[in-house]
Amino acid sequence: MNPEKRLRLFLLGFWVVPALVGTLGFRLVPSRISPDIPFGVLLLAQLIIWGAWGAWSMIIWAVGDRFPFERGRMLLAVAVHVPLGVALVTLHILVQANVAVLFGLGEPRGLESTIVIGVRSYGDIFVVIFCTIVGAQVAVRWYANWQAQRLIAARMGEDLAQAQLRALQAQLNPHFLFNALNSVVVLIG
């Protein structure tokens, strides 16, 4: 399995950790709405909420591959990633609110109230999460490009050394032949 696929699988699995922490948090401080929710139900709710970030990670990664932050394309990348961030943060607020209602962890609200309260309560954290995923994708892309450039430089160095060796061999061969013939001429005389 190539490193990028392993990283994508890691991104999916990574979100299990905050789900476990969130579940532990609800066990330590139960929901005032439904304080008797079983551990398994809490874990499932948290896995859905944080697993959504795993799905968003794949989307962010794919968009980052299509519109990378690189010289000459920065403005386009920003123009694509900012609306994507707004959409995913809003979508995640809705996912979190609906999962909370579904599992008895939150109260139902209207769409506008859900979004406004979600932005106030979690908007900053979700923006940081989005930017961190984008930053990770940019860092991995930069590292892969750096490794490719190092490989190209190493191959060029190897090609240069081979060319220099061939040039030295070409210089030595005529001298060797000339010296050998010269020695034969001296011996004949």
N, C-alpha and C positions, 0 to 999 in steps of 0.2 A: 504494500500500500504506500502510495507516495505521501510525502510530508504534508502536502496541502489537504489531502483527504483526511489524514489523521487529525490535522488541526480542526477541520470542520466537524469531525466526530467529537473532538474535545469540546468545541463550542456548544454542541448539543448537550453533551453530558455535564458540562460545567454548571448549568443552571439547576442541577439537582442540589448543589450545595446551598444556595439561598433558599430553595424550597424546604430543605431540612431545617435551616435556621428559622425560617418563618413558622414552620410547624412547631418547633420548640418554643418560639415566642408565644404562640397561641396556647400551648400547654401551660406555660408559666403564667401568662396573663390571659385567661379565657375571654372569649367574646362576651360582651354584656347582653347581646341579643340571644345567643344560644351557647351558654357556658358548658353544656354537656356533650359537645360534638366529639365523637370518637377520634382517636389518633389517626387511624387509617383514612377517615373522611377529611380530616385537616390536611394530611399529607397529600391526598389526591387533589384537593383544592389548590394547595401551594404548587404542586407539580404542574397543574394546568396554567396557573398564573405565570410561574417562572419559565415553564416550557414554552410559553408563547414567545419569550425573549429568545429562546433557541431558534424558533421559526423566523423571528425578525432578524436574527443574526445571519441566517442563510440568505435572506432577501438583501440585507445590507451588504453582505459579501459579494453577491452577484452584481448588484448595482455598482459596487466599488470596482469590480473587475471591468465592467462596461464603461464606467465613467471615473477613471482613476485620478487621484490627485497627483499630477505630474506637470512638469514644465510645459507651458503652452495650453494646458487644459484645465487649469485651476478654476477659472471662472465658471466653466461648464460644470465641473464637479461640484462646486458650491451651489450652483443653480439647481442641480439635481438633488443633492443631499439635503439641503435645507427643507424643501417641501416633503421629501421622504421622511425626514425626522419629525416634522410636524404631524404628518399622517400616522406614522407608527406610534408616536407618543400618544396621540389622541385615540388611536385604535387600542393601544394597551390599557389606557384608562378605562375604556369601555369594557374590555375583556376582564380586567380586574374587578370592576364594579359588578358586572353580570355574574361572574364566578362567586363573588362574595354574597350576592343575593341568592344564587342557586344553592349554595352550601350553608346558608343561614349565618353568614358572617357579617352581612351588611343589610341595610334597609333599601328597598326599591325607591328610586327617584326618577324624575323626568330626565330626558336626554341632556337638556341644557344644564340642569343642576348637577348631573353626573359629571359632565365635562368640566364645569367651573370648579366644583369641589375637588375633582381629580387633579386639575392643573394646580390648584392651591396646595393640595396635600402631597402629590407625588410628581408634579410636573418637572421640578428641578432635578429630582433623582433620575427620572426617566430620560431627561435630556442628557445627563451625565452618562448614563448607561449607553445611550445611542452613540454619543461622541466617543466613548471608550471603544465600542465595537468598531466604529469607523477608523479610529486611531490604530487599533490592532490590525485591521485589514491593510491599512497604509503601511504599517511597520513590516508586516509579513511580505507585502509586495516589494517594498524597498530592499529588504534583506535578500529576497530571491533575485532581484535585479543585481544587487551587489555581488552575490555569489556567482551569477552568470558572467559579470564583468571580470571577476577574478579568474574564472575558468578561461575566458577568452584571452586575458593577459598572460596566463600561464602557457596556453597553447601558442601564443605569439612568441613568447620567450623561447619555447622549445623549437619552434620553426626557425627562429633567428639563430639559435645555437646549431641546428642542423645545417642551415645555409652557410654559416661560418666554417663549419667542419668540412663541408663539400668544397668551399673556396680554398681552404688550406690544402686539402687533398689534391685539388687541381694544380695548386702551385708546386707541391712536392713532386708529383709524378713527372713533369718534364725535367726537373732537376735531377731526379734519380736516373732517368733514362740517359740524360746528357752525361752524367758522371759515370755511369756504367759503360757507355760507348767510349768515353774518354779513357777509361781504365783499359779497355780492350785494345784501343789504338796504342797506348803506351806499352802494353805487354807484347803486342805484335812486333813493335819496333825493337 
